[in-house]
């Protein structure tokens, strides 16, 4: 991965292209003999980076974004000089300039030097020096920042004590030390904004959401003494944590205005828009992020999906083809391109892209691209062709000695309409796995059987299977077993289902799981009118990239309640196949999706499309129709 990323730098733009200079100010090196001054190494890089945050034509890469790459490149000692510990991180992050620094004490003053390197040529292009009183590294760092850009902003604190505690927190070895140092920093300067964000993050790591919000509210109470950019950051964090998407959007808009060269801000804005289903706005935000970081492969990948959801196939494919050019050895660009084609119904292209990903790296997604290619063929109605592709997934997982091969075979039989064979095969797998190391898998198998029985209209059998799933469930399988047990209950009124949901999921933290499971129960009982508001709430709060089945469920309920136009918009995308080979609760939309699209085509006066969608529905309905497909079968 590192070699590919470094190779991509050869394609980097020059500043003359209008792309902001991406500067990474690395941790300075202590050239004095006094080890107690080591903390200043991080202080210099932090101060200079933050002061350059809003400077025109510059994007200064924060140290936390550099060290977010530690997991892929191997952890670097945070306290080591940046020239040895952070150079490779900065290159992978796409830095077009590397800033190396040293500092030392002389005559009661701290002196520092900053050297800027062009990594493309390996040449040192600029060098600056500064000095200040020995106890005032902030002034020395600020003087260097002003030489990099005359529009560098003042740092967030003048207190050396507050700064020292803050940078020691950044390099602390454990969470308790982090919290202690941050509290020391705020005690020294309550108007210092940076420690508040870090302290809130530490509270969240301790699962203390209330404490994190209290820290952010405390920070905002000092907002008048902070620069506008810092207030905006804190407002965004508070709105995000408090579940206020409108407030988060306002803060992001202001943040982007203040730091227009920061791709991370535009990426956050894009993600917020994606979560709110504003796909065109998300696409434009990713494009703004890429204007600042044109060779960021992750941003290109995300733009591909956002453009696809916006219905812009050309932009999606161009972004992913650029991703392929940057990472020619990777399978993921081909897999993402397959997802985009699949999402937009270009099934032949999707199949070809998935198979290209599998050819590039069969081990990518544990062979999951073979399954995704099979689903692309299946969606076209070619069951025998899909079987041949699914066998490649089966063969790969068999060669890998996957103990769940029989589980996957049973699932494939179900999704291709061979319900009885699927049921028998899944029962056989579940019984064989009840004892030994596969008990969790046995629980999942019984949960799946329970859901199938609900779909087939046999709640008694479903309850029996759900009980077995619950008895065997460990932490990984407990959620699905609970959902199966809930859905296996006898049909009831919407009010009764709501009461059951409150009893099954009593905690506030379980609200989303409660509403999601309730929506499935209402659909299973054909209580569409009551299902709509539940599904609308879920739809508004869950990103399509997190759950792309929700739009189909809401589209189903909308169509049944006379909202034809809304249903048509929701049912236009295909849900991307799960690389694991199993899509949970797929029986609620597959193959009913084709019937619903056929109904819309008929209502919109497209008889040929109506007949084709209904043909696909019949072909994939298999040997035992589902209870919510009976009215369609009788059409």
C-alpha positions, 0 to 999 in steps of 0.5 A, a space after each residue: 500500500 505504501 509503495 502505491 501511495 508514494 508512486 501516486 505522488 508523481 502525478 501530484 499537481 503543482 501550485 500553479 494548477 490552482 491546487 493549494 500547497 499541502 504542507 506537513 509541518 513535522 515534529 521538530 527535533 530537540 538539538 539541546 541537551 535538555 530532554 525536559 524540552 522535548 515537548 516543544 518539538 510537538 508544540 512547534 509543529 502544532 502551533 505552526 500548523 494551526 496558524 496556517 489553517 486559514 492561510 490562502 493557498 495553503 492546506 496545513 496537514 494536522 498531526 492527527 490526520 497524519 497519524 490516522 495512517 498509523 494503522 496502515 503503515 505501522 505505528 510511529 512513536 509520537 515523540 520521535 522527531 518528525 523527520 524520521 517518524 512522520 515523513 512517510 505518513 506525510 507523503 502518503 497523506 499527499 503532502 507537496 511540501 514537508 517542513 522539518 524543524 530543529 530548536 535549541 537554547 542559546 543565551 536564554 533564548 529558544 532558537 528554531 529553524 524550519 526547512 521546507 522540502 519539495 518531496 518530488 525533487 528532494 530539494 530544500 526549497 526554503 529555510 527560515 529562522 526565529 527566536 524568542 525567550 526560552 519559556 516562550 516557544 509560541 512566539 518563536 513558532 508564530 514567527 516561523 508561521 508568519 514567514 511561511 505565510 504573512 496571513 498566518 493567524 495568531 495561535 489559540 493561546 499565549 500560555 506556555 503552560 497550557 500549550 505544554 500540557 496540551 502537547 503532552 496530552 497528544 503524546 500521552 500513553 494512556 487515556 487517563 494521562 490524556 484526560 489529566 493533561 488536558 484538564 491541566 491545560 484548560 486550568 492554565 487557560 480556559 479560553 484555549 479551544 484545542 483541549 476541549 475537543 480532545 477532552 470531549 473525544 476522550 470522554 466519548 472513548 470512555 462511553 461518557 456521551 453526557 460528559 463529552 457534551 458538557 465539555 463542549 458546552 463549557 467550551 462554547 461558554 468561552 466562545 467570545 474569547 476564541 477565534 471564529 474558526 475555533 467557535 465554528 469547530 466546537 459548534 459543529 462538534 456539539 451539533 453532531 454529538 447532540 443529533 442536530 443535523 441542521 446545526 451541524 450543516 450550518 457550522 460546516 458551511 461557516 467552517 468551509 468559508 473560513 478554511 476553504 482549502 481543507 478537504 476534511 471540512 468538505 468531506 464532512 460536509 459531503 458526509 452530512 449531505 449523504 446522511 440527509 439524502 442530499 446527493 447532489 450537494 454531497 457530490 459537489 462537496 466531494 468535488 470541492 474536497 478533491 480540488 484541494 486534494 486531487 490525488 486523494 484516492 479515498 475521496 475519489 472513491 466516495 465521490 463515485 458513490 455520491 455521484 451515483 446516488 445523484 444519478 450522475 453516472 459519468 461523474 461516478 465512473 470518471 472518479 473511479 477510473 481516476 482512482 484506478 489510475 492512482 491505485 492500479 494494483 488495488 481491487 477496490 476501484 473495480 469493486 466500487 465501480 461494480 457497486 456504482 453500476 449495480 446501484 444504477 441498474 447497469 447489471 452487465 457492467 456491474 458483473 464485469 467490474 466485480 469479476 475484474 476486481 476478483 481477478 485483480 485480487 481473489 482474496 479481496 473481500 474474501 472472494 466476495 466479488 464473485 458473489 456480487 457478480 452472481 447477484 448482478 447476473 441474478 438481477 437480470 433473471 438469468 438464474 443458471 448463469 448466476 449459479 455458475 458465478 456463485 459457484 466461483 464464490 463457493 469454490 473460493 470459500 471452500 479452498 479457503 476452508 471456510 466452515 460456513 460454506 454450507 450456510 452460504 449454499 443454503 442462502 444462495 438456494 433461498 435467494 434464487 427461489 429454491 425455498 424448500 431446498 434452502 430451508 432443508 440445507 439451512 436446518 442441516 447446517 444449524 444442527 451440525 453446528 450446534 455444538 463446538 466452535 460454530 455455535 454463533 453460526 448455528 444461532 445465525 442459521 436458526 435466526 435466518 430460518 425463523 425469518 424465512 418462516 415468517 416470510 412463508 407465513 408460518 409464525 409457529 415454526 418461526 418462533 421455534 427457530 427463534 428460540 433455538 437461535 436465542 439459546 445459542 446466541 453469543 454477542 455477535 449473533 444476539 442482535 439478529 436472534 432478538 429481531 427474529 424472536 420479535 418478528 416471530 410473534 403472532 400478528 397483532 394490531 399496530 398498537 400492540 406491535 409498538 408496545 412489544 417493541 418497547 418491551 423488547 428494546 426498552 433502553 434509549 440507546 436501542 431506539 434505532 433497533 426498536 424502530 427498525 424491527 418494528 418497521 419490519 413487523 408492520 410490513 410483515 402484517 401489511 400495516 402500511 399506513 402505520 409503517 410509513 412514519 416509522 420508516 420515514 424517521 429511520 430514512 431521515 436518520 440513516 445514511 443510504 450507504 449504511 442501510 440501502 434497504 430502507 429506501 426500498 421498504 419505505 418505497 413499498 409502504 409509500 406505494 401501498 398508501 398511494 404515494 406513487 411519486 415518492 415510491 418511484 424515487 425510492 425504488 429506483 436504486 438497486 441495493 448493493 450486494 453484501 460482500 459477505 454473501 448474505 444480506 440480512 432480511 433480504 426476504 423483505 425486498 427480494 424479489 418483491 422489488 421487481 413487482 413494485 417497480 412493475 406496478 409503478 411502470 404500469 401506473 406511469 403508462 409504461 406497459 413493456 417495462 411493467 411486463 418485464 419487471 413482472 416477468 423477473 418477479 415471477 422468475 425469481 419468486 421460486 417454488 414457495 411464494 412469500 406471504 407478502 407476494 401472494 397478491 402479486 402472484 395472483 395478479 
